[in-house]
Structure formats: C-alpha cells, structure tokens
Amino acid sequence: MADFVDWDLAASTAATLGPTGPKVTRAEAAEVVRQLRELTGEAAGHVAEFTGLVPQVDVPPVRVVDRRDWAAVNVSGMRQVIGPLAARLSKRSQTAGTGAMEMVGAKLTAVQAGTVLAYLSGRVLGQYEVFSGEPGQLLLVAPNIVAVERKLGAEPRDFRLWVCLHEVTHRTQFTAVPWLRGHFLSEVKAFVDAADTDPAALLGRLRRAVSAAADAVRDKGGQTSVLDVVQTPGQRAVMDRLTALMTLVEGHAEVVMDGVGPRVIPSVDAIRARFDRRRATANPVESVIRRLLGVDAKLRQYAEGRKFVQSVIDRAGMAGFNKVWAAPENLPTLADLADPDAWVARVAP
C-alpha cells in the first residue's frame, strides 16, 4: 500500500505556498544566521546555570533554516511517524482493489497537509525536532524571527537571545534527560498503535484529520479539532499523557525565559509584554495548534505549564522540581498540573 500521503508532494506544496519575506539583503541574512548561532551558544550557558541541567549526550549544532527547510524537516518527521502504520496495513489492503482511489486520496491529502505546513512555516520561531534522529535537532526559523522582531519593534539582539533561551531549554530537556526522547516517541507510537486497524476506516480518519486541519487554518474562528476526528477510545489516555508532557516542557521553557531574561536581556520586560499581547490576540500558530489538538479547553500550555513549574520551584526549589526528570513516573499528570501541591507531595516532599 502506498503512503496515505504523497509526502514529496506535501513538501513541495508547503514550499510553494509558504509566505515570502521579510526583505533583507544577503549581508543582513548572513549576519542573522551568524548571530543566531552565536546566541544559541550563549543561551546554552545561561540555561544550564539556571536549571542545573547538563546535556548527557553530544549536542548537535543548531540549524538555522528558512521556511521551506522547516517544512521539509517536519514532512520527514511526519513520514516517520505515519510510515510504520501504513506498512502494517499494507497486506490488508493489497487485495482491496483500491489502488487508483488510494493514489488520488494520497495526492489530495498531500496538498492539504502541505497547506497546513505552509501556514505554520510562516509563524514558528523555533522547534526542537525529535523525530528525525537521535538526540534531535534544534531549528531556528530565521525569516520568522526577523519578521516578529520587526513587528514588535524589539531590539534585534535582545529578541533573538530571548527566543534562543526558550528553544535551547527544549534542547537541554531532551539532551540532559536521556530517557525523555525515547519516552516521548514511545507515547507517540502508542497513540498511533491504538488507531483503528481497519485500513479503510483508518485512512478515512487520517484523511478527514488533515482535511479538518486545513479547514481550521482557513476558518480561524472555528472549533475544529483533529483529535475529535481521529481519536479512538484507546487513544484518549495516551493523549492525556502527551498533553501533560507538552505542557510541562513548554511551561519549563517559559520559566527559564523569565528567570534568565532580566539578567541578560536589557529590554526583556518590553519584549515579554508585547509578545504576550501578540500571543493573546493574534498568534495564529498557537490558536491553530491548540484547536487542532483539542487541548484549548483543558490547558493553555504556556500559561498553565508556567504556573505549575513556578509553583513547584517556589515550594521545593529547583532541585525539587528537577526530580520531574528523574524517571517517567515522576512526570505530572493532567490532574497534577492543576494541583502542584499534589505533585510535590508525591515526588518532592
């Protein structure tokens, strides 16, 4: 059975439909890349000092990418997640006589997936991408960083360091906690494995999910959730654990930004105020992702995660909080995120 998405077409669609700009000269672009690499190294030192977390593996250098490259990396990651599932179902569909229909469906879904990635490629500032290989790779999307700093009227070096603090924290999480990447990937695998094993039903769910994602991008006021479309009952418990984990790592990165920023970024207060205002009122990537994942009604990852992490640090100190990284069973549940005292009592009394 062919992949349910024509991944090459998805990548080319994302590249074609992705936004252009901002306008920079070749020399300006080279300077942005140079400075982002430099600030990534500076941020790594600040993050290690603040968190007490030290990478336990060799850390790959940061990749400063454009929007096309960001989309291509994420297409590769999506392909690796979905590919094994498609392979498991290939024998069941070989005699179904639906080859032509599958080919048409794969093309249509590829265009829809590429449309979503094109939209997001113009808004993501950075990402720690874990699917493409061990231990993962840090991506900084230079055009978007420049576009946002200009929109906010921020001092460029200050804003770039501020972004690097957040993204380097994610890299530190996954390289200082050797089991974290494997745990995350195993949860993703568990989610995929719990999918409907009937080929026709599964492909229908997946294609409806991508269609729902494309609809959500076009309809910013809608309430479409991809997981409402694709989740089976067996997947809900896995998604609760993944939601709690994502909220933890995002909240931790926010606390690090707020803890380190005032000491090393002169204009951090203005940056935080303007960025939060942008996030609350017109941050498309966050509103789309929350809606697509169906977690907006449960938790706002940044705000709730930051509240949980800061509350634990206030009660147990950084050493007490860092027990969260000791083992998977120490990770907070959704209930813990709303009740930091319960987590402290259980893990760091």
C-alpha positions, 0 to 999 in steps of 0.5 A, a space after each residue: 500500500 502506498 503512503 496515505 500521503 504523497 509526502 514529496 508532494 506535501 513538501 513541495 506544496 508547503 514550499 510553494 505556498 509558504 509566505 515570502 519575506 521579510 526583505 533583507 539583503 544577503 549581508 543582513 541574512 548572513 549576519 542573522 544566521 551568524 548571530 543566531 548561532 552565536 546566541 544559541 551558544 550563549 543561551 546554552 550557558 545561561 540555561 544550564 546555570 539556571 536549571 542545573 541541567 547538563 546535556 548527557 549526550 553530544 549536542 548537535 549544532 543548531 540549524 538555522 533554516 528558512 521556511 521551506 527547510 522547516 517544512 521539509 524537516 517536519 514532512 520527514 518527521 511526519 513520514 516517520 511517524 505515519 510510515 510504520 502504520 501504513 506498512 502494517 496495513 499494507 497486506 490488508 489492503 493489497 487485495 482491496 482493489 483500491 489502488 487508483 482511489 488510494 493514489 488520488 486520496 494520497 495526492 489530495 491529502 498531500 496538498 492539504 497537509 502541505 497547506 497546513 505546513 505552509 501556514 505554520 512555516 510562516 509563524 514558528 520561531 523555533 522547534 526542537 525536532 525529535 523525530 528525525 534522529 537521535 538526540 534531535 535537532 534544534 531549528 531556528 526559523 530565521 525569516 520568522 524571527 526577523 519578521 516578529 522582531 520587526 513587528 514588535 519593534 524589539 531590539 534585534 539582539 535582545 529578541 533573538 537571545 530571548 527566543 534562543 533561551 526558550 528553544 535551547 531549554 527544549 534542547 537541554 530537556 531532551 539532551 540532559 534527560 536521556 530517557 525523555 526522547 525515547 519516552 516521548 516517541 514511545 507515547 507517540 507510537 502508542 497513540 498511533 498503535 491504538 488507531 483503528 486497524 481497519 485500513 479503510 476506516 483508518 485512512 478515512 480518519 487520517 484523511 478527514 484529520 488533515 482535511 479538518 486541519 486545513 479547514 481550521 487554518 482557513 476558518 480561524 474562528 472555528 472549533 475544529 479539532 483533529 483529535 475529535 476526528 481521529 481519536 479512538 477510545 484507546 487513544 484518549 489516555 495516551 493523549 492525556 499523557 502527551 498533553 501533560 508532557 507538552 505542557 510541562 516542557 513548554 511551561 519549563 521553557 517559559 520559566 527559564 525565559 523569565 528567570 534568565 531574561 532580566 539578567 541578560 536581556 536589557 529590554 526583556 520586560 518590553 519584549 515579554 509584554 508585547 509578545 504576550 499581547 501578540 500571543 493573546 490576540 493574534 498568534 495564529 500558530 498557537 490558536 491553530 495548534 491548540 484547536 487542532 489538538 483539542 487541548 484549548 479547553 483543558 490547558 493553555 500550555 504556556 500559561 498553565 505549564 508556567 504556573 505549575 513549574 513556578 509553583 513547584 520551584 517556589 515550594 521545593 526549589 529547583 532541585 525539587 522540581 528537577 526530580 520531574 526528570 528523574 524517571 517517567 513516573 515522576 512526570 505530572 499528570 493532567 490532574 497534577 498540573 492543576 494541583 502542584 501541591 499534589 505533585 510535590 507531595 508525591 515526588 518532592 516532599 
